[in-house]
């Protein structure tokens, strides 16, 4: 057996090296939104109109008061997955701004929406290459009901096995509101592990938007994960970052099947979710 220095991060695969076969468990794409238009409005009054077609989304961005983003409109390639009844995950990568990718969660049952904008730049001390902006909103014309998407601590303490393909398997340990640990159990990264920054939002009971930003490989991910059946968890997501050359964005979608391996319950006085309050 060849000795491998797992701590030598210079030998870790680039993002485009991981891509082949990683999407084997991706869900079937949905055409349920084709021909339909949805306008998402946020608390600033910013309006983003999305019209879906076969494999595309045409969008128009109209900034509201206090939003210094320039008005824009374009058509991008788009993938749509129906996560649960009337709950959709749409993923697109801007043509006019290739360093930016958008994840749009549309809940047609509640009238709530969540946009996650992933912005690819250069890593700096204390800053990962991918930064994310979370923008909750409402869908114009649909009466809102239930709780709006919001940050959550509900995943803290869980250890989950994720299988992405017949050769790719990882485990996640959700440590705190800011950190999670991953370990590759099978695949080209087998034996590698790290602790990276994460952000989690709850969009429905048992359904979460889980995101992470890696510090070794310049990439980030936005996933939506259905934990309602802990023996048959399902997730859908995207990886976005630099290719091996560090000059071209890499953007690809994937899916995974998961199961809960264990759940840690901390004593109240050592609860990671309360650490910043002490």
Secondary structure, DSSP 4 states (H G I P E B T S, - for coil): -----TT-GGGSPPHHHH-TTTTTTPPPP--TTTT-EEEEE-TT--EEEEEEETTEEEEEEE--TT--SPPEEEEEEEEEEEEETTEEEEEEE-SS-TTEEEEEEEETTTTEEEEEEEEE---BTTB-SEEEEEEEEEETTS---SPPPEE--TTTTEEEEEE-SSS-EEEEEE-SSSEEEEEEEESTTTT-EEEEEEEEEEEETTEEEEEEE-SSSSEEEEEEEE-SSTTSEEEEEEEEEE-TTSSSEEEEEEEEEEEEEEE----GGG-GGGGGG-
